């Protein structure tokens, strides 16, 4: 049984990936500094899997702590690296916070685990900026980032590609994923943002349950069918399964070399207004929303070509927009009844 380290493993995507790794027969070790997650997620993971995961509260910016962890865990076969700051708007306001955390954490991992290791990196479609053609493929040019957050993903990919090029023992897959939404079918884990959510769907669910005021649609004057921005939304469980597929790909040996990138999405775009309508339809809840100004750092429209992931990872998104909205609402109701 291979042992996989999941950094940011009590976070939204990390916790779902821990479950899917466990389901696939892997042993999971979690690192998280709990800056954007909750220790109670470990209890939730136990309720889902019957397993208490090996957990270490470590800030990846702490070079000494990461090095000592690596020395004490020589049996780790692979790393799935989620731990990073991720809010586009906040990154525009606090760029140094993002550059410091997102780069130091990655570099400390790479220098500490200087042995044979499989490495899956949590990247983002933000590396494409506003693409020239849609759907965007992995071969598309990486443009100037629209935000410091996007720039950290671009540069992190460069760090990994350049390091892998001179490190035969390092095998890397970067997953460029689109907009993860939804929650586990048990409603025991889901997105748990600190403060006001920066992402659309958790704001929708918090608004619907009365925790927030009206939803603000950031711009209705874009060059799209209904004027609102378009994104490719993917169910978080499908996304988690893509990470398992990536680890297996690295274990089998990637014929494309020791660095590769894959889009992870559904291949279909939904506008902000379409997401609002989908939530209302799936859950029978009327939403209150208003139109506001455009938001700094946002691209107009992006959705991915996922043929490479389908063919080479043997992975395909299975859960539709209805299940994304339904499970997100079940999770919101759960955390209202069971506060974290």
C-alpha positions in Angstrom: 0.0 0.0 0.0 1.6 3.2 -1.1 1.7 6.1 1.3 0.6 9.5 0.0 1.2 12.9 1.8 -1.7 15.3 1.2 -0.7 18.9 2.1 -3.7 21.1 2.9 -5.5 17.8 3.6 -8.1 19.2 6.0 -9.1 21.8 3.3 -11.9 21.6 0.9 -10.3 19.7 -2.0 -7.7 18.0 0.2 -10.2 16.4 2.5 -12.2 14.9 -0.4 -9.0 13.7 -2.0 -8.0 12.0 1.3 -11.3 10.1 1.2 -10.8 9.0 -2.5 -7.2 8.0 -1.8 -8.4 5.9 1.1 -11.1 4.3 -1.0 -8.5 3.4 -3.6 -6.4 1.6 -1.1 -3.7 4.2 -0.3 -2.4 5.1 3.1 -2.9 8.8 3.7 -0.8 11.3 5.7 -2.1 14.9 6.1 -0.2 18.1 6.7 -2.2 21.3 7.3 -1.5 24.5 9.3 -5.3 25.0 9.8 -5.1 28.6 8.5 -8.1 28.0 6.2 -9.5 24.8 7.5 -10.8 23.2 10.8 -9.3 20.4 12.8 -12.8 18.9 13.2 -12.6 17.8 9.6 -10.4 14.9 10.8 -13.5 13.6 12.8 -15.6 14.0 9.7 -13.1 12.0 7.7 -13.2 9.3 10.3 -17.0 9.2 10.1 -16.9 8.7 6.3 -14.0 6.2 6.2 -13.7 4.7 9.6 -10.1 5.7 9.5 -8.2 8.2 11.7 -5.7 9.8 9.3 -2.2 10.5 10.4 -2.2 14.3 10.8 0.6 16.8 11.4 0.0 20.5 12.0 2.8 22.1 10.1 3.2 25.4 8.2 5.0 24.6 5.0 6.7 28.0 5.2 8.7 26.5 8.2 11.7 25.0 6.4 13.0 23.2 9.5 9.7 21.6 10.3 9.2 20.4 6.8 12.7 19.0 6.6 12.3 17.1 9.9 8.9 15.7 8.8 10.5 14.5 5.5 13.4 12.8 7.5 10.9 11.1 9.8 8.7 9.9 6.9 11.0 8.1 4.5 8.3 5.8 3.5 6.2 8.4 1.8 5.8 7.5 -1.9 3.9 10.5 -3.3 2.8 14.0 -2.5 -0.4 15.8 -3.5 0.2 19.4 -2.8 -2.8 21.6 -2.2 -1.6 23.9 0.6 -1.7 27.4 -0.8 -3.7 30.6 -0.6 -6.3 30.7 -3.3 -8.6 33.8 -3.3 -8.1 35.9 -6.5 -9.5 39.1 -4.9 -7.4 38.8 -1.8 -4.3 38.2 -3.9 -4.8 41.4 -5.7 -5.0 43.3 -2.4 -2.2 41.3 -0.6 0.2 40.0 -3.3 3.2 39.5 -1.0 1.2 37.2 1.3 0.5 35.0 -1.7 4.0 35.0 -3.1 5.6 34.2 0.2 3.2 31.4 1.2 2.7 29.7 -2.1 6.3 29.7 -3.2 8.0 28.9 0.2 5.7 26.0 0.8 6.4 24.4 -2.6 10.2 25.0 -2.4 10.5 23.6 1.1 8.7 20.4 0.0 10.9 19.9 -3.0 14.1 20.5 -1.1 13.1 18.4 1.8 11.8 15.4 -0.2 15.0 15.1 -2.3 14.5 11.5 -3.1 12.4 9.4 -5.5 8.9 10.9 -5.2 5.7 11.2 -7.2 4.3 14.8 -7.0 0.8 16.0 -8.0 0.5 19.7 -8.0 -2.8 21.6 -7.5 -2.7 24.1 -10.3 -5.4 26.1 -11.9 -7.0 27.2 -15.2 -6.0 30.7 -14.1 -2.6 30.0 -15.7 -4.3 30.5 -19.1 -5.5 34.0 -18.3 -8.1 35.0 -20.8 -7.6 32.3 -23.5 -7.7 33.2 -27.3 -9.8 30.1 -28.1 -12.3 28.0 -26.2 -12.3 25.3 -25.0 -8.7 25.9 -23.8 -6.3 23.0 -24.2 -3.1 22.2 -22.3 -1.2 23.3 -25.4 -2.6 26.9 -25.1 -0.1 29.6 -24.3 0.3 30.7 -20.7 -0.5 34.4 -20.7 0.3 37.1 -18.3 -1.7 36.2 -15.2 -4.8 38.3 -14.3 -4.0 38.2 -10.6 -1.1 37.5 -8.2 -2.8 34.2 -7.3 -2.8 33.1 -10.9 0.9 34.2 -11.2 1.8 32.0 -8.3 0.3 29.0 -10.1 2.2 29.9 -13.3 5.5 30.3 -11.6 5.0 27.2 -9.4 4.5 25.2 -12.6 7.7 26.6 -14.0 9.5 25.7 -10.8 8.3 22.2 -11.0 9.0 21.8 -14.7 12.5 23.1 -14.4 13.3 21.1 -11.2 11.9 17.9 -12.8 14.0 18.5 -15.9 17.2 18.0 -13.8 15.8 15.6 -11.2 15.2 12.2 -12.6 13.8 11.0 -9.3 11.0 13.6 -9.3 7.9 12.8 -11.4 5.3 15.6 -11.6 1.8 16.0 -12.8 0.2 19.5 -12.5 -3.6 19.4 -12.6 -5.0 22.6 -14.0 -8.5 22.5 -12.7 -11.4 24.6 -13.1 -14.0 25.7 -10.5 -14.6 23.0 -7.8 -18.0 23.0 -6.2 -20.4 20.7 -4.3 -19.7 18.4 -1.4 -19.4 14.7 -0.4 -22.5 12.7 -0.8 -22.7 12.2 3.0 -22.7 16.0 3.5 -20.0 15.4 6.2 -17.3 17.4 4.3 -17.6 20.4 2.0 -16.3 23.9 1.4 -15.7 25.7 4.7 -14.5 29.2 3.9 -13.2 31.5 6.6 -15.2 34.8 6.7 -17.0 36.0 3.6 -16.6 33.4 0.8 -14.7 34.6 -2.2 -16.2 31.9 -4.5 -19.6 31.9 -5.9 -21.3 28.7 -4.8 -20.5 28.9 -1.0 -21.7 32.5 -1.1 -24.9 31.3 -2.8 -25.5 28.6 -0.1 -24.7 31.0 2.7 -27.1 33.6 1.2 -29.8 31.0 0.8 -29.6 29.9 4.4 -29.7 33.5 5.7 -26.0 33.9 6.7 -25.3 36.4 4.0 -27.3 39.1 2.2 -28.0 39.2 -1.5 -25.6 37.6 -3.9 -23.6 40.1 -6.0 -23.1 39.1 -9.6 -19.8 40.8 -10.5 -20.6 42.3 -13.9 -23.5 41.7 -16.4 -21.9 43.5 -19.3 -19.4 40.9 -20.4 -19.4 39.6 -24.0 -21.3 36.4 -23.0 -24.9 35.3 -23.8 -26.4 36.7 -20.5 -23.6 39.2 -19.7 -22.2 37.4 -16.7 -18.9 35.6 -16.5 -18.6 32.0 -17.6 -16.7 29.2 -15.8 -16.3 25.4 -16.0 -17.6 24.0 -12.7 -16.6 20.6 -11.6 -17.9 18.5 -8.7 -15.2 18.3 -5.9 -15.5 14.5 -5.7 -14.8 14.2 -9.5 -11.8 16.5 -8.9 -10.6 14.4 -6.0 -10.8 11.2 -8.1 -8.6 13.0 -10.8 -5.8 13.3 -8.2 -6.0 9.5 -7.5 -5.8 8.9 -11.3 -2.7 11.2 -11.5 -0.9 9.3 -8.7 -1.6 6.1 -10.4 -0.4 7.5 -13.7 2.9 8.5 -12.0 3.2 5.0 -10.4 2.8 3.3 -13.8 5.3 5.7 -15.4 4.2 8.6 -17.6 5.3 8.1 -21.2 5.3 11.9 -21.6 8.3 12.2 -19.3 8.6 13.3 -15.7 6.6 16.5 -16.0 3.1 16.7 -17.5 0.0 18.9 -17.2 -3.7 18.0 -17.5 -6.9 20.1 -17.5 -9.5 18.9 -15.0 -13.0 20.0 -15.7 -16.2 19.1 -17.4 -15.5 20.8 -20.7 -18.7 22.9 -20.4 -19.1 26.5 -19.2 -21.9 27.9 -17.1 -22.5 31.6 -16.4 -22.9 33.1 -13.0 -26.6 33.6 -13.7 -27.0 30.0 -15.0 -25.4 28.8 -11.7 -27.9 30.8 -9.7 -30.8 29.3 -11.8 -29.4 25.8 -11.4 -29.2 26.1 -7.6 -32.8 27.4 -7.5 -34.0 24.5 -9.7 -32.0 21.8 -7.8 -33.1 22.8 -4.4 -36.4 24.7 -4.7 -34.8 27.8 -3.1 -35.4 31.3 -4.5 -32.2 33.4 -4.4 -31.9 37.1 -3.9 -29.2 38.6 -6.1 -28.1 42.0 -7.4 -25.8 43.1 -10.2 -22.5 44.7 -9.1 -19.4 46.0 -10.8 -16.8 43.7 -12.4 -14.2 42.3 -10.0 -10.5 42.9 -10.4 -8.6 39.8 -11.7 -11.6 38.0 -13.2 -11.5 36.7 -16.7 -14.6 36.8 -18.9 -15.0 33.2 -20.0 -13.1 30.0 -19.6 -13.8 26.3 -19.9 -11.5 23.5 -20.6 -10.8 20.8 -23.3 -10.5 17.7 -21.1 -9.8 15.1 -23.9 -6.2 14.6 -22.7 -7.4 13.8 -19.1 -10.1 11.5 -20.4 -7.7 9.6 -22.7 -4.4 9.6 -20.8 -5.5 9.6 -17.1 -8.5 7.4 -17.7 -10.6 9.9 -15.8 -13.8 11.7 -16.7 -16.2 13.9 -14.7 -19.3 12.0 -13.8 -21.4 14.4 -11.6 -23.6 17.0 -13.2 -24.5 20.6 -12.3 -27.7 19.4 -10.5 -25.6 17.2 -8.2 -23.1 20.0 -7.6 -25.8 22.4 -6.5 -27.8 19.8 -4.5 -24.8 18.5 -2.5 -23.5 22.1 -1.8 -26.9 22.9 -0.3 -27.0 19.7 1.8 -23.6 20.6 3.2 -24.7 24.1 4.0 -27.7 22.8 5.9 -25.5 20.3 7.7 -23.1 22.9 9.0 -25.9 25.1 10.1 -27.2 22.2 12.3 -23.7 21.1 13.3 -21.5 24.3 13.5 -17.8 24.0 13.2 
